[in-house]
C-alpha cells in the first residue's frame, strides 16, 4: 500500500519514471544494480536488509545513484546515520507529498534534499549537542565558495548553481569539492546543514 501511494505521487511528474519496486532490502539492491536508476528510495526498516545497511553497501559500489531515505523514523540518530552512510536526502512519510517530488527532482539532478521538518531536526540536534562548529569552518571559504555553498544549501544541482551564479558547471564542481574539503563534510547534505547552521540561508521551520 505504501509503495502504491509513492508510485501515485511520483506519477504526477511526467519526467519521473518508476522503473522497479522492491519488497525488501536485498531486492532493492538487486534491482538498483540491474536498472541503474537516477534515484532510489529506501526505508529505514525493510525485511531482509535495513535501509541504512543498504545505502552503505551502495556507497561501496561504483554507482552514482542518488539515495533518499523515505521513512516514518525521524529520530535524529537515524537521520545522522543515514547521512553518514551516504544518503543524499531524507524524507518522512508524514511530510507533504510535494516534498517527495521535490526530493526526487533535487537528488536526480545531482543535488541533495532534506524535507523542512527533517532539516529543522538536524539543525536543532546540532545546536543541542554541539556536534559541529560550522561558523569556524566557514571562515576558511572564499566569498565565491560561500556563494556556492549558499546555493547548494537550497538543494540546487551543479548546473542550476552555475546558471544562478553565471559560472560554468566545471567551475561549480571545483568549488563544491573545495567547500566539502574545507568543511570536512562527507557529502552535499552535511555541507547544506553547515550552511543553515551558519545562517547562510533561512532555517526551515517544521
VEXDREN-2710 file (C-alpha; in Angstrom, 1 decimal):
% VEXDREN-2710
k/r/px/py/pz
1/UNK/0.0/0.0/0.0
2/UNK/2.8/2.4/0.8
3/UNK/4.6/1.6/-2.4
4/UNK/1.4/2.2/-4.3
5/UNK/1.0/5.6/-2.7
6/UNK/4.6/6.6/-3.5
7/UNK/4.1/5.5/-7.1
8/UNK/0.9/7.6/-7.4
9/UNK/2.7/10.7/-6.1
10/UNK/5.6/10.2/-8.5
11/UNK/3.2/9.7/-11.4
12/UNK/2.2/13.3/-11.0
13/UNK/5.5/14.3/-12.6
14/UNK/5.8/13.4/-16.3
15/UNK/9.6/13.5/-16.1
16/UNK/9.7/10.8/-13.4
17/UNK/9.6/7.1/-14.3
18/UNK/9.3/4.4/-11.7
19/UNK/11.4/1.5/-13.1
20/UNK/11.0/-1.0/-10.3
21/UNK/9.7/-1.7/-6.8
22/UNK/11.2/-3.9/-4.1
23/UNK/9.6/-5.7/-1.2
24/UNK/12.8/-6.0/0.9
25/UNK/16.3/-4.5/1.2
26/UNK/18.1/-7.2/-0.7
27/UNK/15.7/-7.0/-3.6
28/UNK/16.1/-3.2/-3.6
29/UNK/19.9/-3.6/-4.0
30/UNK/19.5/-6.2/-6.8
31/UNK/17.0/-4.1/-8.7
32/UNK/19.2/-1.0/-8.3
33/UNK/22.2/-2.8/-9.8
34/UNK/20.0/-4.1/-12.6
35/UNK/18.2/-0.9/-13.6
36/UNK/20.8/1.7/-12.6
37/UNK/18.2/4.4/-11.7
38/UNK/19.0/8.0/-11.1
39/UNK/17.3/7.8/-7.6
40/UNK/16.5/5.0/-5.2
41/UNK/14.1/5.4/-2.3
42/UNK/14.9/3.3/0.8
43/UNK/13.1/2.8/4.1
44/UNK/14.9/2.6/7.4
45/UNK/13.3/-0.7/8.3
46/UNK/12.9/-3.2/5.5
47/UNK/12.7/-7.0/5.6
48/UNK/15.9/-8.9/5.0
49/UNK/18.2/-5.8/4.9
50/UNK/17.6/-2.5/6.5
51/UNK/17.9/0.8/4.6
52/UNK/20.9/2.1/6.5
53/UNK/22.9/-1.1/5.6
54/UNK/21.6/-0.9/2.0
55/UNK/22.8/2.7/1.4
56/UNK/26.2/1.8/3.0
57/UNK/26.6/-1.1/0.5
58/UNK/25.6/1.1/-2.4
59/UNK/28.2/3.7/-1.5
60/UNK/30.9/1.0/-1.6
61/UNK/30.0/0.2/-5.2
62/UNK/30.9/2.2/-8.4
63/UNK/27.5/3.8/-8.8
64/UNK/26.3/7.4/-8.9
65/UNK/22.7/6.6/-7.9
66/UNK/21.1/9.2/-5.6
67/UNK/19.7/7.7/-2.4
68/UNK/16.8/9.1/-0.5
69/UNK/15.6/7.7/2.8
70/UNK/11.8/7.8/3.0
71/UNK/10.7/6.6/6.4
72/UNK/8.5/7.1/9.4
73/UNK/11.6/7.0/11.7
74/UNK/12.6/10.7/12.0
75/UNK/14.7/10.4/15.1
76/UNK/18.0/12.4/15.0
77/UNK/20.1/9.3/15.3
78/UNK/18.5/7.7/12.2
79/UNK/18.9/10.9/10.2
80/UNK/22.6/11.3/11.2
81/UNK/23.4/7.7/10.5
82/UNK/21.7/7.8/7.1
83/UNK/23.7/10.9/6.1
84/UNK/26.9/9.5/7.4
85/UNK/26.4/6.3/5.3
86/UNK/25.9/8.4/2.2
87/UNK/22.3/9.2/1.7
88/UNK/21.6/12.3/-0.4
89/UNK/18.2/13.0/1.0
90/UNK/15.9/12.2/3.9
91/UNK/12.1/12.5/3.9
92/UNK/9.4/11.5/6.3
93/UNK/6.3/9.6/5.2
94/UNK/4.3/12.2/7.2
95/UNK/5.7/15.1/5.0
96/UNK/3.6/16.9/2.5
97/UNK/3.6/14.6/-0.7
98/UNK/5.1/17.5/-2.6
99/UNK/8.3/17.1/-0.6
100/UNK/8.7/13.6/-2.2
101/UNK/8.6/15.1/-5.7
102/UNK/10.9/18.0/-4.7
103/UNK/13.4/15.5/-3.2
104/UNK/13.4/13.2/-6.2
105/UNK/13.9/16.1/-8.6
106/UNK/16.7/17.6/-6.5
107/UNK/18.6/14.4/-5.9
108/UNK/18.0/13.2/-9.5
109/UNK/19.7/16.4/-10.7
110/UNK/22.7/15.7/-8.6
111/UNK/21.7/17.8/-5.6
112/UNK/20.7/16.9/-2.0
113/UNK/17.4/17.3/-0.2
114/UNK/16.1/17.3/3.4
115/UNK/12.4/18.0/3.9
116/UNK/11.8/21.1/6.0
117/UNK/10.8/19.0/9.0
118/UNK/14.0/16.9/8.8
119/UNK/16.2/19.9/8.3
120/UNK/14.8/21.5/11.4
121/UNK/15.5/18.4/13.4
122/UNK/19.1/18.2/12.1
123/UNK/19.8/21.8/12.9
124/UNK/18.2/21.6/16.3
125/UNK/20.3/18.5/17.1
126/UNK/23.5/20.1/16.0
127/UNK/22.8/23.1/18.3
128/UNK/21.8/21.0/21.2
129/UNK/24.7/18.6/21.2
130/UNK/27.4/20.8/19.8
131/UNK/28.4/18.2/17.2
132/UNK/29.8/20.7/14.8
133/UNK/31.2/24.2/14.6
134/UNK/30.4/25.4/11.1
135/UNK/30.9/29.1/11.9
136/UNK/34.6/28.4/12.3
137/UNK/34.8/26.2/9.2
138/UNK/33.1/28.8/7.0
139/UNK/35.8/31.3/7.8
140/UNK/38.1/29.3/5.5
141/UNK/35.8/29.7/2.5
142/UNK/36.4/32.3/-0.2
143/UNK/33.5/34.7/-1.0
144/UNK/32.7/32.7/-4.1
145/UNK/32.8/29.4/-2.2
146/UNK/30.3/30.9/0.3
147/UNK/28.0/31.8/-2.6
148/UNK/28.2/28.3/-4.0
149/UNK/27.5/26.8/-0.5
150/UNK/24.5/29.1/-0.1
151/UNK/23.1/27.9/-3.4
152/UNK/23.9/24.3/-2.7
153/UNK/22.1/24.5/0.6
154/UNK/18.8/25.3/-1.2
155/UNK/19.1/21.9/-3.0
156/UNK/20.3/23.2/-6.4
157/UNK/22.3/20.9/-8.6
158/UNK/25.7/22.0/-10.0
159/UNK/24.1/23.0/-13.3
160/UNK/21.5/25.1/-11.5
161/UNK/24.2/26.8/-9.4
162/UNK/26.2/27.5/-12.5
163/UNK/23.2/29.2/-14.0
164/UNK/22.4/31.2/-10.9
165/UNK/26.0/32.4/-10.4
166/UNK/26.9/32.8/-14.1
167/UNK/29.6/30.2/-13.9
168/UNK/30.5/27.2/-16.0
169/UNK/29.4/23.9/-14.4
170/UNK/33.0/22.6/-14.2
171/UNK/34.0/25.6/-12.1
172/UNK/31.0/25.0/-9.8
173/UNK/32.1/21.4/-9.4
174/UNK/35.6/22.5/-8.3
175/UNK/34.1/25.0/-5.9
176/UNK/31.8/22.3/-4.4
177/UNK/34.8/20.0/-4.0
178/UNK/36.7/22.7/-2.2
179/UNK/33.8/23.5/0.1
180/UNK/33.3/19.9/1.1
181/UNK/37.1/19.6/1.9
182/UNK/37.3/22.8/3.9
183/UNK/34.1/22.0/5.9
184/UNK/35.2/18.4/6.4
185/UNK/31.8/17.4/5.0
186/UNK/31.2/13.9/3.5
187/UNK/28.5/15.0/1.2
188/UNK/26.4/17.9/0.0
189/UNK/23.8/17.3/2.7
190/UNK/26.3/17.8/5.5
191/UNK/27.5/20.9/3.8
192/UNK/24.0/22.2/3.5
193/UNK/23.4/21.7/7.2
194/UNK/26.5/23.6/8.0
195/UNK/25.3/26.5/5.8
196/UNK/21.9/26.6/7.5
197/UNK/23.6/26.5/10.9
198/UNK/25.9/29.3/10.0
199/UNK/22.9/31.4/8.8
200/UNK/23.8/31.5/5.1
201/UNK/20.2/30.5/4.3
202/UNK/17.0/31.0/6.3
203/UNK/16.4/28.0/8.5
204/UNK/13.5/25.7/7.7
205/UNK/10.6/25.5/10.1
206/UNK/8.8/22.3/10.7
END
